[in-house]
Amino acid sequence: MSLTLRKYIEPDFTAEQFVKAPNAVLEKAPADGVAPLTYHAMSIFPEYFKIDGKWLLAEESRMDCVPVYKDGKISVVEFRLLKKGDLVVCGRTENAEEGIYMYPNGFREEREDKDVFAFRQSRSRETAFSIDYDELYDILKHDKDHGKIVWVMGPAFAFDSDARNAFSKLVEAGYVDAVLAGNALATHDLEAAYLKTALGQDIYTQKSQPNGHYNHLDTINQVKYHGSIAEFIRKENIDNGIIYNLEKYNIPYVLGGSIRDDGPLPPVYGDVYEAQNAMRDQIRGATTVICMATMLHTIATGNMTPSFRVMPDGTVRQVYFYCVDISEFTVNKLSDRGSLSAKGIVTNVQDFIVTVAKGLKLL
């Protein structure tokens, strides 16, 4: 089984509704960070805007942002980054009436007919995920060479030796192009490599170690003593783990801080908007995003990931978005973005990552 990407079929702009549509209304932002009253808010789907008689696609989209016309292109800008005088597209309709067209069905996604009454329509612990795993293997194999794979990770991986090893194998094999996480994932992974514990518990036996509650703090302290994670790894002879392999293979990772962080580690972003900017920089170009056991980072990433990507050769392809969590609430919240753009798998993420590594013949 191999992956065949669905072909993107552009709207027929020779159709009457597009030919007769007016140009989109452009209004200047009245102040920095402030949009005109009738601004248009973006979605996760491809959106086109008629400017001077030509329909332009917003190529780097993000929901809950505004389209800005500049230098012949449509840029999608966060409200907080608007500058006074920016030409913002205005209008609240999306079917060409105001020169704005949202296009959710460009990939002609197949939708099965369902009975009005049927069992197990949502995704839960009882759902069979075998086909999802098989599809994911094909996606990862394809995007290893033809895309960008971004992983969004909670700290649960660092608490299990098999999960740490499985993800390390994925990094080594080229299935990881960027990681988005928080202080906890990096701290406990480095603690595991340094002291063989995570939050003071042995990463294999799960037995608490004497004074183990100091271990994560000792790890952070020692990293800060050496000045950087890279220097800590070198001088403390660290030779395993997620962060070790990300550093070894020069894979970028973004650690977004939270108000409850210990330490934190040197590369953690304390400013949430700097963290958001850094995360979005990695999401730009992403073709597959896999979010695992971190509700807040998952929701943040979901909000900045469109359902499509414009590739360097100009073709438009779909973005695969997975949410993996033991919590059905988290999975189904992200799946509400649309069946093409988000798929949920309800399971223990430690088991999930080991299964993926085995399915790719890495273990």
C-alpha positions as CSV (number, residue, x, y, z in Angstrom):
1,M,0.0,0.0,0.0
2,S,1.4,3.4,-1.0
3,L,0.2,6.9,-0.5
4,T,-1.6,8.7,-3.4
5,L,-2.2,12.3,-2.6
6,R,-5.6,13.6,-3.6
7,K,-5.3,16.1,-6.5
8,Y,-6.3,19.6,-5.7
9,I,-8.9,21.0,-8.2
10,E,-9.1,24.7,-8.3
11,P,-12.4,26.6,-8.5
12,D,-13.6,27.3,-12.0
13,F,-13.1,31.1,-12.0
14,T,-14.8,31.3,-15.4
15,A,-18.1,30.5,-13.7
16,E,-20.6,33.3,-13.5
17,Q,-20.5,33.7,-9.7
18,F,-16.8,34.6,-10.0
19,V,-16.9,36.7,-13.1
20,K,-19.7,38.9,-11.8
21,A,-18.2,39.0,-8.3
22,P,-17.0,42.5,-7.2
23,N,-13.4,43.1,-6.1
24,A,-12.8,42.5,-2.4
25,V,-13.0,45.6,-0.3
26,L,-9.7,46.7,1.2
27,E,-9.6,49.0,4.2
28,K,-6.6,50.4,6.0
29,A,-5.9,49.2,9.6
30,P,-6.7,52.2,11.8
31,A,-3.9,51.5,14.3
32,D,-1.2,48.9,15.1
33,G,-2.9,45.7,16.2
34,V,-6.3,46.9,15.2
35,A,-8.3,45.7,12.2
36,P,-11.1,47.6,10.4
37,L,-14.6,46.9,11.9
38,T,-15.7,44.6,9.0
39,Y,-12.5,42.6,8.7
40,H,-12.6,39.1,7.3
41,A,-11.4,36.3,9.5
42,M,-9.6,33.4,8.0
43,S,-10.4,29.6,8.2
44,I,-8.4,26.5,7.9
45,F,-9.5,26.1,4.3
46,P,-8.2,27.6,1.0
47,E,-9.5,31.1,0.5
48,Y,-9.4,33.3,-2.6
49,F,-9.8,37.1,-2.8
50,K,-10.6,39.0,-5.9
51,I,-8.2,41.9,-6.3
52,D,-8.2,44.0,-9.5
53,G,-10.2,41.4,-11.3
54,K,-7.9,38.5,-10.4
55,W,-8.6,35.8,-7.8
56,L,-5.6,35.4,-5.4
57,L,-5.1,32.4,-3.0
58,A,-3.9,33.2,0.5
59,E,-1.0,30.7,0.4
60,E,0.1,30.7,4.0
61,S,-3.2,30.6,5.9
62,R,-4.1,30.5,9.5
63,M,-7.5,30.5,11.2
64,D,-8.6,33.6,13.2
65,C,-6.2,35.9,11.4
66,V,-6.9,38.5,8.8
67,P,-5.9,38.7,5.1
68,V,-3.7,41.7,4.1
69,Y,-3.0,42.7,0.5
70,K,0.6,43.7,0.0
71,D,3.0,43.6,-3.0
72,G,0.5,41.7,-5.2
73,K,-0.1,38.9,-2.7
74,I,-2.5,38.0,0.1
75,S,-0.7,37.6,3.4
76,V,-2.4,36.2,6.5
77,V,-1.5,38.2,9.6
78,E,-2.3,37.8,13.3
79,F,-4.2,40.7,14.7
80,R,-1.3,41.5,17.0
81,L,1.0,41.9,14.1
82,L,-1.1,44.3,12.1
83,K,0.5,47.7,11.3
84,K,-1.4,50.9,10.9
85,G,-2.2,51.4,7.2
86,D,-2.1,47.7,6.3
87,L,-4.7,46.9,3.6
88,V,-7.1,44.5,5.2
89,V,-9.7,42.5,3.2
90,C,-13.1,43.2,4.6
91,G,-16.4,41.3,4.3
92,R,-18.3,38.6,6.2
93,T,-19.6,36.4,3.3
94,E,-17.6,33.6,1.8
95,N,-19.3,32.7,-1.5
96,A,-17.9,35.4,-3.8
97,E,-20.6,38.0,-3.0
98,E,-17.9,40.3,-1.6
99,G,-15.0,39.1,-3.6
100,I,-14.2,36.5,-1.0
101,Y,-14.4,32.7,-1.6
102,M,-13.8,29.9,0.9
103,Y,-13.2,26.6,-0.8
104,P,-13.5,23.6,1.6
105,N,-13.8,20.8,-1.0
106,G,-10.8,21.3,-3.3
107,F,-9.5,17.8,-2.6
108,R,-12.8,16.2,-3.4
109,E,-12.7,14.2,-0.2
110,E,-14.9,11.1,-0.2
111,R,-17.7,11.2,2.2
112,E,-19.5,8.0,3.0
113,D,-23.3,7.8,3.4
114,K,-24.3,7.1,7.0
115,D,-27.4,5.8,8.5
116,V,-29.3,8.3,10.7
117,F,-28.9,5.8,13.6
118,A,-25.6,3.9,13.8
119,F,-23.2,2.8,16.5
120,R,-19.7,4.2,17.2
121,Q,-19.8,7.3,15.0
122,S,-17.4,9.3,17.1
123,R,-13.8,8.3,17.9
124,S,-13.4,6.6,21.3
125,R,-11.4,3.9,23.2
126,E,-13.6,1.3,21.4
127,T,-12.7,2.5,17.9
128,A,-10.6,0.2,15.7
129,F,-7.6,2.2,14.5
130,S,-5.8,-0.4,12.4
131,I,-6.5,1.3,9.1
132,D,-5.4,4.7,10.7
133,Y,-2.0,3.2,11.5
134,D,-1.5,1.7,8.0
135,E,-2.4,5.1,6.5
136,L,0.0,6.9,8.8
137,Y,2.9,4.6,7.9
138,D,2.3,5.4,4.2
139,I,2.0,9.2,4.9
140,L,5.3,9.2,6.9
141,K,7.1,7.2,4.3
142,H,5.9,9.7,1.6
143,D,6.5,12.9,3.5
144,K,10.0,11.7,4.7
145,D,11.1,12.5,1.1
146,H,8.4,14.8,-0.1
147,G,7.2,16.9,2.8
148,K,7.8,18.1,6.3
149,I,6.8,16.1,9.4
150,V,6.2,18.1,12.6
151,W,5.6,16.3,15.9
152,V,3.9,18.1,18.9
153,M,4.8,16.3,22.1
154,G,3.7,16.2,25.7
155,P,6.0,15.0,28.5
156,A,4.5,11.5,28.7
157,F,7.1,10.1,26.3
158,A,9.9,10.9,28.7
159,F,8.5,8.7,31.4
160,D,8.9,5.5,29.5
161,S,12.2,4.0,28.2
162,D,10.6,2.2,25.2
163,A,8.8,5.4,24.1
164,R,12.0,7.5,24.3
165,N,13.8,4.8,22.3
166,A,11.1,4.6,19.7
167,F,11.0,8.3,19.1
168,S,14.8,8.4,18.9
169,K,14.6,5.8,16.2
170,L,12.1,8.0,14.2
171,V,14.5,10.9,14.5
172,E,17.5,8.8,13.4
173,A,15.6,7.4,10.4
174,G,14.5,10.9,9.1
175,Y,10.8,10.9,10.1
176,V,11.1,14.0,12.2
177,D,11.6,17.5,10.7
178,A,10.7,19.6,13.8
179,V,9.4,19.1,17.3
180,L,7.1,21.5,19.2
181,A,6.9,20.9,23.0
182,G,7.2,22.5,26.4
183,N,9.8,22.7,29.2
184,A,8.6,19.4,30.7
185,L,9.2,17.2,27.8
186,A,12.8,18.4,27.4
187,T,13.5,18.4,31.2
188,H,12.3,14.9,31.9
189,D,13.9,13.5,28.8
190,L,17.2,15.0,29.8
191,E,16.7,13.8,33.3
192,A,16.1,10.3,32.0
193,A,19.4,10.5,30.0
194,Y,21.3,12.1,32.9
195,L,19.9,10.3,36.0
196,K,17.8,7.4,34.5
197,T,14.7,8.8,36.1
198,A,11.7,11.0,35.1
199,L,10.3,13.0,38.0
200,G,12.4,10.9,40.2
201,Q,11.0,7.5,39.0
202,D,13.1,5.0,37.2
203,I,12.1,5.2,33.5
204,Y,11.9,1.4,33.2
205,T,10.7,0.1,36.6
206,Q,8.8,3.2,37.6
207,K,10.2,2.9,41.1
208,S,10.7,6.1,43.0
209,Q,14.4,6.8,43.8
210,P,15.7,8.3,47.1
211,N,15.3,12.1,46.9
212,G,14.1,11.6,43.4
213,H,12.0,14.8,43.5
214,Y,15.3,16.7,43.2
215,N,16.3,15.0,40.0
216,H,14.5,17.2,37.5
217,L,15.6,20.4,39.3
218,D,19.2,19.1,39.4
219,T,19.0,18.4,35.7
220,I,17.8,21.9,34.9
221,N,20.4,23.4,37.2
222,Q,23.2,21.5,35.5
223,V,22.0,22.4,32.0
224,K,22.0,26.1,33.1
225,Y,25.5,25.7,34.6
226,H,26.8,24.5,31.3
227,G,25.0,27.3,29.5
228,S,23.1,25.3,26.9
229,I,21.5,21.9,26.2
230,A,24.2,21.2,23.6
231,E,27.0,21.9,26.1
232,F,25.3,19.8,28.8
233,I,25.0,16.9,26.4
234,R,28.7,17.2,25.5
235,K,30.2,17.7,29.0
236,E,27.9,15.2,30.8
237,N,28.4,12.5,28.1
238,I,24.7,12.2,27.4
239,D,24.2,9.6,24.6
240,N,20.5,8.8,24.5
241,G,17.0,10.3,24.4
242,I,14.8,12.5,22.4
243,I,16.6,15.8,22.9
244,Y,20.0,14.2,22.4
245,N,18.9,12.9,19.0
246,L,17.3,16.2,18.0
247,E,20.6,17.9,18.8
248,K,22.6,15.2,17.1
249,Y,20.7,15.3,13.8
250,N,20.2,19.1,13.9
251,I,16.4,18.9,14.1
252,P,14.8,22.2,15.2
253,Y,12.7,22.1,18.3
254,V,10.6,24.8,19.9
255,L,10.0,24.7,23.7
256,G,7.1,27.0,24.6
257,G,7.0,27.9,28.3
258,S,4.1,27.9,30.7
259,I,3.3,29.8,33.9
260,R,4.1,26.8,36.0
261,D,7.5,25.9,34.5
262,D,10.4,24.9,36.8
263,G,13.7,26.5,35.8
264,P,13.1,26.6,32.9
265,L,15.7,25.2,30.5
266,P,17.7,27.8,28.6
267,P,16.0,27.5,25.2
268,V,12.4,27.7,26.6
269,Y,10.4,30.7,25.4
270,G,9.1,32.6,28.3
271,D,7.1,35.1,26.1
272,V,4.1,33.2,24.7
273,Y,4.0,35.4,21.6
274,E,7.6,34.7,20.8
275,A,6.8,31.0,21.3
276,Q,3.8,31.3,19.0
277,N,6.0,33.0,16.3
278,A,8.6,30.2,16.6
279,M,6.0,27.5,16.4
280,R,4.4,29.0,13.4
281,D,7.8,29.3,11.7
282,Q,8.0,25.5,12.0
283,I,4.4,24.9,10.9
284,R,5.0,26.9,7.7
285,G,5.8,24.2,5.2
286,A,4.5,21.3,7.4
287,T,2.6,18.7,5.4
288,T,2.0,16.2,8.3
289,V,1.5,17.2,11.9
290,I,1.2,14.7,14.7
291,C,0.1,16.0,18.1
292,M,0.5,13.7,21.1
293,A,-0.6,14.0,24.7
294,T,-0.5,17.7,25.1
295,M,-3.9,19.4,24.9
296,L,-2.8,23.0,25.0
297,H,0.1,22.6,22.5
298,T,-2.2,20.6,20.3
299,I,-4.9,23.2,20.3
300,A,-2.4,26.0,19.7
301,T,-0.8,24.1,16.8
302,G,-4.2,23.2,15.4
303,N,-5.2,26.8,15.3
304,M,-2.2,27.7,13.2
305,T,-2.3,24.8,10.8
306,P,-4.3,25.1,7.6
307,S,-5.8,22.1,5.8
308,F,-3.6,22.7,2.7
309,R,-0.1,23.6,1.7
310,V,1.2,25.4,-1.4
311,M,4.4,23.5,-2.3
312,P,7.5,25.1,-3.8
313,D,6.5,24.0,-7.3
314,G,3.2,25.8,-6.9
315,T,1.0,22.8,-6.4
316,V,-1.5,22.7,-3.6
317,R,-1.6,19.5,-1.4
318,Q,-3.5,18.5,1.7
319,V,-2.0,18.6,5.2
320,Y,-2.4,15.6,7.4
321,F,-3.2,16.4,11.0
322,Y,-3.3,13.8,13.7
323,C,-4.3,14.1,17.4
324,V,-3.3,11.2,19.6
325,D,-4.4,11.2,23.2
326,I,-5.8,9.0,25.9
327,S,-8.5,11.6,26.4
328,E,-11.4,11.3,24.0
329,F,-12.3,15.0,24.7
330,T,-9.0,16.2,23.3
331,V,-9.1,14.0,20.3
332,N,-12.7,14.9,19.3
333,K,-12.1,18.6,19.9
334,L,-9.4,18.6,17.2
335,S,-11.4,16.3,14.9
336,D,-14.1,19.0,14.9
337,R,-11.8,20.9,12.5
338,G,-13.0,18.6,9.6
339,S,-12.4,15.0,8.7
340,L,-9.8,15.7,6.1
341,S,-7.7,18.1,8.1
342,A,-7.7,16.3,11.5
343,K,-7.9,12.6,12.5
344,G,-8.0,11.4,16.1
345,I,-6.5,8.2,17.6
346,V,-7.5,7.5,21.2
347,T,-4.7,5.6,22.9
348,N,-1.8,5.8,25.3
349,V,0.8,7.8,23.4
350,Q,3.7,5.7,24.7
351,D,2.1,2.6,23.1
352,F,1.3,4.7,20.0
353,I,4.9,5.7,19.3
354,V,6.2,2.2,19.8
355,T,3.6,0.9,17.4
356,V,4.5,3.5,14.8
357,A,8.3,2.7,15.1
358,K,7.5,-1.0,14.7
359,G,5.2,-0.4,11.8
360,L,8.0,1.5,10.1
361,K,10.4,-1.5,10.8
362,L,12.6,0.7,13.1
363,L,12.3,-1.6,16.1
